[in-house]
């Protein structure tokens, strides 16, 4: 009969702001286990850091084994629930606790989520940056790196109603990339309002894009449903939906084909796994959003390896946002994310299946303290009116 395991009490909760724009979370327990999470909320780093002051008050001394109870207390006990700041903070803590649980038991997290349904996950890379021009060179590079699918921005920020010529350029770019044999996801990025979005979706239909992402703003579930009925393009969204409750109106209105929750925003591994099950009920695929760091990528893969409706994973290697550091900068061994024929093999190590270079994280965080946290651009049109980024 095996010996009774002692509880692993949370001893420290630390956050590290590191380039390019990430917020890593380190949790250590009384029995010496260390788990890593990622609570990156692009452009609102300081707000998430503030939540961790509260979390230290609530959770230092708590049993790290009780992941679900900690999740519920973090979400429900403060009266105000949901939203990007709180959910991103919960995400980082939750991911770290799953990492600890797997390390304590000596198994990858996917074993704790029901085991494998696949041996590898398909991945896609970004091309084109915020200004989607000269995409062919980027597409050829991604193909040489082993990707079989890419994603690109549809347009630059445009007006509520703008010239049809900007849509023609977008269609031509997609056709160029498809011509070299890659599947292409087209990210509208919530930049297009309804008058332009429905035109572009119609123009893209003959090219059969892999999906169109955030064709409208996440505040518009009814309009999403209208667009879903009007186009044959698979509609993907979810990076700015923060719990299963936010996804509910989209699912009930049949407004999405592919759910894209972000593990760093939606409540971590716990909520991502719940969303995988919920979306499967509606015959909706899961393709987590993750232009983030290696911890978020590993967390997404743990859920994907154990979820049948998981179809593809965003991978931020050499994405245009990664200035000052890249996906592999803080890893001891980046080979766990090697790409072969468009896929990355299942992570087999305990916990998240990655090893963080703690010295590199601490050194980068110390230098980054004197720098301003990352902020997105604030685009304005020719009339100086604000446009969607």
C-alpha positions as CSV (number, residue, x, y, z in Angstrom):
1,X,0.0,0.0,0.0
2,X,1.5,3.4,-1.0
3,X,2.4,6.0,1.6
4,X,-0.1,8.8,2.1
5,X,1.0,11.9,0.2
6,X,1.5,15.0,2.3
7,X,-0.3,18.2,1.2
8,X,1.7,20.7,-0.9
9,X,1.0,24.0,0.7
10,X,1.5,27.2,-1.4
11,X,4.6,29.0,0.0
12,X,5.3,31.7,-2.5
13,X,3.5,33.2,-5.5
14,X,5.8,35.3,-7.7
15,X,5.2,37.2,-11.0
16,X,7.9,38.0,-13.5
17,X,7.3,40.6,-16.2
18,X,9.6,39.6,-19.1
19,X,10.1,40.7,-22.7
20,X,8.6,40.7,-25.2
21,X,5.3,41.3,-23.3
22,X,4.7,38.3,-21.1
23,X,3.8,37.8,-17.4
24,X,5.1,34.5,-15.9
25,X,3.9,33.2,-12.6
26,X,6.0,31.0,-10.3
27,X,4.4,29.1,-7.5
28,X,6.5,27.2,-5.0
29,X,5.1,24.8,-2.3
30,X,6.2,23.8,1.2
31,X,7.6,20.5,-0.2
32,X,9.8,22.2,-2.7
33,X,7.7,21.8,-5.9
34,X,7.7,24.6,-8.4
35,X,5.0,25.3,-11.0
36,X,5.0,27.9,-13.8
37,X,2.0,29.7,-15.2
38,X,1.4,32.5,-17.7
39,X,-0.9,35.4,-17.0
40,X,0.0,37.6,-19.9
41,X,-2.7,40.2,-20.7
42,X,-1.2,42.3,-23.5
43,X,-1.2,46.0,-22.7
44,X,-2.6,45.6,-19.1
45,X,0.3,44.0,-17.3
46,X,0.2,46.2,-14.3
47,X,-3.5,45.5,-13.6
48,X,-2.9,41.7,-13.6
49,X,0.1,42.2,-11.3
50,X,-2.2,44.0,-8.9
51,X,-4.5,41.0,-8.6
52,X,-1.6,38.8,-7.5
53,X,-1.3,41.0,-4.4
54,X,-4.8,39.8,-3.5
55,X,-4.1,36.2,-4.4
56,X,-1.1,36.1,-2.0
57,X,-3.4,37.2,0.8
58,X,-6.0,34.5,-0.1
59,X,-3.9,31.6,-1.1
60,X,-0.5,31.5,0.7
61,X,-0.7,28.5,2.9
62,X,-3.5,26.9,0.8
63,X,-3.2,23.3,-0.4
64,X,-1.9,23.4,-4.0
65,X,-3.5,20.0,-4.6
66,X,-7.0,21.6,-4.4
67,X,-6.9,23.2,-7.9
68,X,-10.6,23.4,-8.4
69,X,-11.3,24.9,-4.9
70,X,-8.7,27.5,-5.5
71,X,-10.1,28.3,-8.9
72,X,-13.6,28.7,-7.4
73,X,-12.4,30.9,-4.6
74,X,-10.4,33.1,-7.0
75,X,-13.4,33.5,-9.3
76,X,-16.4,33.6,-6.9
77,X,-15.3,34.9,-3.6
78,X,-14.6,38.5,-4.6
79,X,-18.2,39.2,-5.7
80,X,-17.1,40.8,-9.0
81,X,-16.5,38.0,-11.5
82,X,-15.0,37.5,-15.0
83,X,-13.4,40.1,-17.2
84,X,-9.9,40.0,-18.7
85,X,-7.9,41.2,-15.7
86,X,-9.2,38.8,-13.1
87,X,-9.4,35.8,-15.5
88,X,-5.8,36.3,-16.7
89,X,-4.6,36.3,-13.1
90,X,-6.6,33.2,-12.4
91,X,-5.2,31.6,-15.6
92,X,-1.6,32.1,-14.5
93,X,-2.2,30.6,-11.0
94,X,-4.3,27.7,-12.4
95,X,-1.6,26.7,-15.0
96,X,1.1,26.7,-12.3
97,X,-1.0,24.5,-10.0
98,X,-1.6,22.0,-12.7
99,X,2.2,22.0,-13.4
100,X,2.8,21.3,-9.7
101,X,0.2,18.5,-9.7
102,X,1.7,16.7,-12.6
103,X,5.3,17.0,-11.2
104,X,4.1,15.7,-7.9
105,X,2.5,12.7,-9.5
106,X,5.3,12.3,-12.1
107,X,2.9,12.5,-15.1
108,X,2.1,15.1,-17.8
109,X,-1.0,17.1,-17.2
110,X,-2.8,15.4,-20.1
111,X,-2.7,12.2,-18.1
112,X,-4.7,14.0,-15.4
113,X,-7.3,15.2,-18.0
114,X,-8.2,11.8,-19.2
115,X,-5.2,10.7,-21.2
116,X,-4.3,11.0,-24.9
117,X,-6.7,11.2,-27.8
118,X,-3.8,12.0,-30.1
119,X,0.0,11.7,-30.3
120,X,0.7,15.1,-31.8
121,X,-0.9,18.4,-32.4
122,X,-1.1,20.5,-35.6
123,X,0.3,24.0,-35.3
124,X,0.3,27.2,-37.3
125,X,2.6,30.2,-37.5
126,X,2.0,33.9,-38.2
127,X,3.0,35.8,-41.3
128,X,2.8,39.4,-42.3
129,X,2.6,41.2,-38.9
130,X,0.2,44.0,-38.2
131,X,0.7,45.4,-41.7
132,X,-0.1,42.4,-44.0
133,X,2.2,43.0,-47.0
134,X,5.0,41.0,-48.5
135,X,3.4,37.8,-47.1
136,X,4.9,35.4,-49.7
137,X,8.4,35.6,-48.2
138,X,6.9,34.9,-44.8
139,X,4.8,32.0,-46.1
140,X,7.8,30.4,-47.8
141,X,9.8,30.7,-44.5
142,X,7.0,29.1,-42.5
143,X,6.8,26.2,-45.0
144,X,10.5,25.7,-44.8
145,X,10.2,25.5,-41.0
146,X,7.7,22.7,-41.2
147,X,4.4,24.5,-41.0
148,X,1.5,23.4,-43.2
149,X,-0.8,26.3,-42.0
150,X,-0.4,30.0,-41.3
151,X,-2.4,32.9,-40.1
152,X,-2.3,36.5,-41.4
153,X,-4.1,39.7,-40.7
154,X,-6.7,40.5,-43.3
155,X,-6.3,44.3,-43.4
156,X,-4.6,47.1,-41.7
157,X,-6.9,49.1,-39.4
158,X,-9.7,50.5,-41.6
159,X,-12.8,52.7,-41.3
160,X,-16.3,51.7,-40.4
161,X,-17.1,51.9,-44.1
162,X,-14.0,52.1,-46.2
163,X,-12.9,51.7,-49.8
164,X,-13.5,48.3,-51.4
165,X,-10.0,48.4,-52.7
166,X,-8.6,47.5,-49.3
167,X,-10.6,44.3,-49.4
168,X,-9.4,43.4,-52.9
169,X,-5.8,43.7,-51.7
170,X,-6.6,41.3,-48.8
171,X,-8.1,38.7,-51.1
172,X,-5.1,38.9,-53.4
173,X,-2.7,38.3,-50.5
174,X,-4.6,35.2,-49.3
175,X,-4.6,33.8,-52.9
176,X,-0.8,34.3,-53.1
177,X,-0.2,32.4,-49.9
178,X,-2.6,29.6,-50.8
179,X,-0.7,29.2,-54.1
180,X,2.3,27.8,-52.3
181,X,0.3,25.0,-50.7
182,X,-0.5,26.3,-47.2
183,X,-3.8,26.5,-45.3
184,X,-4.5,30.1,-44.5
185,X,-6.4,31.5,-41.5
186,X,-7.4,35.1,-42.0
187,X,-7.6,37.3,-38.9
188,X,-10.0,40.2,-39.2
189,X,-8.8,41.1,-35.7
190,X,-12.1,42.8,-34.9
191,X,-10.9,45.7,-37.2
192,X,-13.7,45.4,-39.6
193,X,-17.2,46.5,-38.8
194,X,-20.3,44.9,-40.3
195,X,-20.4,46.8,-43.6
196,X,-16.9,45.7,-44.4
197,X,-16.8,42.3,-42.7
198,X,-19.6,40.8,-44.7
199,X,-18.1,42.0,-48.0
200,X,-14.7,40.5,-47.2
201,X,-16.2,37.2,-46.0
202,X,-18.1,36.9,-49.3
203,X,-15.0,37.7,-51.4
204,X,-12.9,35.1,-49.5
205,X,-15.3,32.3,-50.0
206,X,-14.0,31.1,-53.4
207,X,-10.5,30.8,-51.8
208,X,-11.7,28.6,-49.0
209,X,-9.8,30.1,-46.1
210,X,-9.0,27.7,-43.2
211,X,-11.0,30.1,-41.1
212,X,-11.8,33.8,-40.6
213,X,-11.0,35.0,-37.1
214,X,-12.8,37.7,-35.2
215,X,-14.7,39.0,-38.2
216,X,-16.5,41.3,-35.9
217,X,-16.0,42.6,-32.4
218,X,-16.7,40.2,-29.5
219,X,-19.5,42.5,-28.3
220,X,-21.6,41.4,-31.3
221,X,-22.9,37.8,-30.8
222,X,-26.2,38.5,-32.8
223,X,-24.2,40.0,-35.7
224,X,-21.8,37.1,-35.6
225,X,-24.8,34.8,-35.9
226,X,-26.1,36.8,-38.9
227,X,-22.6,36.5,-40.6
228,X,-22.4,32.8,-39.8
229,X,-25.7,32.2,-41.7
230,X,-24.5,34.3,-44.6
231,X,-21.0,32.8,-45.3
232,X,-19.5,29.4,-45.9
233,X,-16.2,30.5,-44.3
234,X,-15.6,28.8,-41.0
235,X,-15.9,31.5,-38.3
236,X,-13.4,31.4,-35.4
237,X,-13.5,33.6,-32.3
238,X,-13.0,33.6,-28.6
239,X,-9.7,35.2,-27.6
240,X,-11.7,38.1,-26.0
241,X,-14.2,35.8,-24.3
242,X,-13.1,35.0,-20.8
243,X,-15.3,32.2,-19.4
244,X,-17.7,29.5,-20.6
245,X,-20.4,32.0,-19.7
246,X,-19.1,34.4,-22.3
247,X,-19.0,31.7,-24.9
248,X,-22.6,30.6,-24.2
249,X,-24.5,33.2,-26.4
250,X,-22.2,32.4,-29.3
251,X,-22.8,28.7,-29.0
252,X,-26.6,29.0,-28.5
253,X,-26.9,31.3,-31.5
254,X,-24.7,28.9,-33.7
255,X,-22.4,31.9,-34.3
256,X,-19.0,30.2,-34.3
257,X,-17.5,27.1,-35.9
258,X,-14.1,27.3,-34.1
259,X,-13.7,28.3,-30.5
260,X,-10.4,30.2,-29.7
261,X,-10.2,30.7,-26.0
262,X,-6.8,31.9,-24.8
263,X,-5.5,29.8,-21.9
264,X,-3.8,32.9,-20.4
265,X,-7.1,34.8,-20.3
266,X,-10.0,32.3,-20.0
267,X,-9.2,30.8,-16.6
268,X,-6.2,28.5,-17.3
269,X,-6.2,24.8,-18.0
270,X,-9.3,24.2,-15.8
271,X,-11.5,26.5,-17.8
272,X,-10.0,25.6,-21.2
273,X,-10.7,21.9,-20.6
274,X,-14.3,22.8,-19.6
275,X,-14.6,24.9,-22.8
276,X,-13.3,22.0,-24.9
277,X,-16.1,19.8,-23.5
278,X,-18.8,22.5,-23.8
279,X,-17.9,23.4,-27.4
280,X,-17.8,19.8,-28.5
281,X,-21.5,19.6,-27.5
282,X,-22.3,22.1,-30.2
283,X,-20.0,20.4,-32.8
284,X,-17.6,23.4,-32.5
285,X,-13.9,22.8,-33.0
286,X,-11.3,24.0,-30.5
287,X,-8.2,26.0,-31.7
288,X,-6.8,27.9,-28.7
289,X,-5.5,31.4,-29.3
290,X,-2.0,31.8,-28.0
291,X,0.4,34.4,-29.4
292,X,2.1,34.2,-26.0
293,X,5.0,32.4,-24.4
294,X,6.1,28.8,-24.0
295,X,4.1,28.2,-20.8
296,X,0.8,29.2,-22.5
297,X,1.7,27.0,-25.5
298,X,2.5,24.0,-23.3
299,X,-0.8,24.5,-21.3
300,X,-2.8,24.6,-24.5
301,X,-1.2,21.4,-25.8
302,X,-2.0,19.6,-22.5
303,X,-5.7,20.2,-23.1
304,X,-5.4,19.5,-26.8
305,X,-3.7,16.2,-26.4
306,X,-6.7,15.1,-24.3
307,X,-9.6,16.8,-26.2
308,X,-11.1,15.2,-29.4
309,X,-12.4,18.5,-30.9
310,X,-9.1,20.2,-30.7
311,X,-7.9,20.9,-34.3
312,X,-4.9,23.2,-34.4
313,X,-2.7,25.3,-32.1
314,X,-1.4,28.9,-32.6
315,X,2.4,29.0,-32.1
316,X,4.1,32.3,-31.5
317,X,7.6,31.4,-32.7
318,X,9.0,34.5,-34.6
319,X,5.7,36.3,-34.4
320,X,6.0,40.0,-35.1
321,X,5.3,40.9,-31.5
322,X,8.3,39.1,-30.2
323,X,10.8,41.9,-29.8
324,X,13.6,41.3,-27.3
325,X,12.8,37.6,-26.7
326,X,11.1,34.8,-28.6
327,X,9.2,31.6,-27.8
328,X,12.2,29.6,-26.9
329,X,14.2,32.2,-25.0
330,X,13.3,31.0,-21.5
331,X,13.4,27.3,-22.2
332,X,16.1,24.9,-21.1
333,X,15.2,22.6,-24.0
334,X,13.3,24.0,-27.0
335,X,13.3,20.7,-28.9
336,X,10.0,19.7,-27.2
337,X,8.4,22.1,-29.7
338,X,10.1,20.8,-32.8
339,X,7.8,20.9,-35.8
340,X,7.6,18.0,-38.2
341,X,5.1,17.9,-41.2
342,X,3.0,20.6,-39.5
343,X,2.8,18.9,-36.1
344,X,4.4,19.1,-32.7
345,X,4.6,15.8,-30.7
346,X,2.8,15.4,-27.4
347,X,4.7,16.7,-24.4
348,X,5.8,13.7,-22.4
349,X,7.5,15.3,-19.4
350,X,5.8,15.7,-16.0
351,X,3.6,18.7,-15.4
352,X,3.5,21.0,-18.4
353,X,6.3,19.0,-20.0
354,X,8.7,22.0,-20.4
355,X,11.7,23.2,-18.3
356,X,11.9,26.9,-17.6
357,X,15.3,28.5,-17.4
358,X,14.8,30.3,-14.1
359,X,18.0,32.2,-14.2
360,X,17.1,33.6,-17.7
361,X,13.6,34.6,-16.4
362,X,15.0,36.4,-13.3
363,X,17.7,38.2,-15.3
364,X,15.2,39.4,-17.9
365,X,12.6,40.5,-15.3
366,X,15.2,42.5,-13.4
367,X,16.3,44.4,-16.6
368,X,12.6,44.8,-17.6
369,X,11.7,46.6,-14.4
370,X,13.1,49.8,-15.7
371,X,11.2,49.6,-19.0
372,X,7.7,50.5,-19.8
373,X,5.3,47.6,-20.1
374,X,4.2,46.7,-23.6
375,X,1.4,48.8,-25.2
376,X,-0.5,48.2,-28.4
377,X,-0.6,50.8,-31.1
378,X,-3.6,53.2,-31.2
379,X,-4.5,53.6,-34.9
380,X,-6.4,56.6,-36.2
381,X,-7.9,57.1,-39.7
382,X,-7.3,59.9,-42.1
383,X,-10.0,62.0,-40.3
384,X,-8.1,61.4,-37.0
385,X,-11.0,59.2,-35.7
386,X,-10.0,56.2,-33.6
387,X,-9.9,52.8,-35.5
388,X,-9.9,49.3,-34.1
389,X,-6.4,47.9,-33.6
